């Protein structure tokens, strides 16, 4: 667990259909530590992903699937980028 009480979240680009204008490519990883991103993330994708990032940061759970992760797509239907969000658990917990 991070010092401020928030878990870190790893965002992984799973796939890119066609061409991502933001330059995202498969297997790219971005770590969210509180509100700091370890690398560039398209603002449109960030806007779509942020509510899910916050659920994971605050140790919330989704009522479906894996409680520590979720798959989300960017809002561009023609150049679809699929992301996996995963809570990074502190080994000391």
Steps between C-alpha positions, in 0.01 A plus 500: 500500500630844417585743780197717427265202536443447129602190310696539179335388178672354195342580164608264222413545135366163391440569133461773240263466206601707198707802605509678838558871438644534851769244415397229743618150414441151637678412826562865595475544878410810698501513880260732680634604840235722660452746211845462343537302178830329419454562125276683256137389478261640242269752673190341345597156626596642840158661532335163428732299726520735799182388685624140489851604608352668805296194596820294494705767683251509787480119519148485362371193323307452179186286517622299200816309414832556669487725808857624444473585133279591208520530121385831350502632143577853388209705364623500136299224326700520176846472655416296806762467773430245773648556844537275804499675837644310795541594864860463619482333838762575761686180585497597871118482525 
